[in-house]
Amino acid sequence: MTGTGNPAPPVVLAVDSGGSGLRAVLASQGRVRSAPLVSREPVRTGPQGIDAGHLLEQFLPMARQLLDDAGSGPPRAVAIGAAGFASLGDRMRAELPAALGRELDVRRVALVADAVTAYVGALGMRAGAVVAGGTGLIAIGTDLERWHRADGWGHLLGDCGGGAWIGRAGLEAALRAHDGRPGGSARLLARAEELFGPVAGLPGQLYPRTDRAAVLASFAPEVAACAEGDPVAAEILRAAARHTAESAAAVCPASGEPRVALTGGLFRMGDPLLVPLETELAQRLPHARRVAAEGDPLHGAVRIAAELAEGVPALPGDERMLHVQVAEK
């Protein structure tokens, strides 16, 4: 405030870029100061990875609007959490820090895998493990010395227990019932035909699509809806719970009292998934403390940006998971 001798606290920008689009907020002292601005267009990826130019096209107008609305000068730090950053983030690392410095006059930039922002949003700067579940599924853990990751390999190679995995298993059970093979579910067959029409046409609807994972995941709530009274659907969710707990156990610190949290839309599926999952977690991680997630990935990006504004985030360094660049003035 002018005339008080106490400068206003620095502001930071935080971004969550995922499969459903991009969200950005302004924050100071770890507290969000604006409603998120949202773009529903996912950032493109290509042969060279995440398209840094496309991300900037969406983010820079948001950033300028947030700063103008707040009457603020340049941000002290920017943290961008991005889906696919760990394996597809080379262009982001190469291009974004300099571009953000040039366009926003910001010298402290953190580029972060979305699994890390999910972790920090859920647990903060503490040791433990977080499972992020939606269409896909990934577990990330740390003892605050190293990051450990399990799964997150996509719907063709992994994401075991995630929404696409559950939906695919449910559709397989529907097709088994259609064929008269063991392991089929008449209830899931009926649900599949309500959603997709005759299941004989399902491969033609599914295989050519670029959003196969999302289509498969759209059937996961039908599996949950059938779980009570349908042993096939119930077993699919028990298997999903086993896979999820295995991934959590693979990344959770083996000693101390680590915290374990679940985050993401998958876990809004309710008791048909959560009841067997709690049992599996208790069996595999008896030394860990189950806690509710404190916030989402955007909250995690805010926390990382706030830490970066004051120094270096108290998190393990790993270029593929958390790339921090501080430029000289």
Secondary structure as GFF3:
##gff-version 3
##sequence-region A 1 329
A	DSSP	beta_strand	11	18	.	.	.	ID=ss1
A	DSSP	beta_strand	21	28	.	.	.	ID=ss2
A	DSSP	beta_strand	31	32	.	.	.	ID=ss3
A	DSSP	beta_strand	37	39	.	.	.	ID=ss4
A	DSSP	beta_strand	45	46	.	.	.	ID=ss5
A	DSSP	beta_strand	49	50	.	.	.	ID=ss6
A	DSSP	alpha_helix	52	70	.	.	.	ID=ss7
A	DSSP	beta_strand	77	82	.	.	.	ID=ss8
A	DSSP	alpha_helix	85	88	.	.	.	ID=ss9
A	DSSP	alpha_helix	90	104	.	.	.	ID=ss10
A	DSSP	beta_strand	108	113	.	.	.	ID=ss11
A	DSSP	alpha_helix	114	123	.	.	.	ID=ss12
A	DSSP	beta_strand	128	133	.	.	.	ID=ss13
A	DSSP	beta_strand	137	142	.	.	.	ID=ss14
A	DSSP	beta_strand	147	151	.	.	.	ID=ss15
A	DSSP	alpha_helix	163	179	.	.	.	ID=ss16
A	DSSP	alpha_helix	186	196	.	.	.	ID=ss17
A	DSSP	three_ten_helix	199	201	.	.	.	ID=ss18
A	DSSP	alpha_helix	202	206	.	.	.	ID=ss19
A	DSSP	alpha_helix	212	217	.	.	.	ID=ss20
A	DSSP	alpha_helix	220	226	.	.	.	ID=ss21
A	DSSP	alpha_helix	231	251	.	.	.	ID=ss22
A	DSSP	beta_strand	259	263	.	.	.	ID=ss23
A	DSSP	three_ten_helix	265	269	.	.	.	ID=ss24
A	DSSP	alpha_helix	271	284	.	.	.	ID=ss25
A	DSSP	beta_strand	289	290	.	.	.	ID=ss26
A	DSSP	alpha_helix	297	310	.	.	.	ID=ss27
A	DSSP	beta_strand	322	326	.	.	.	ID=ss28
###
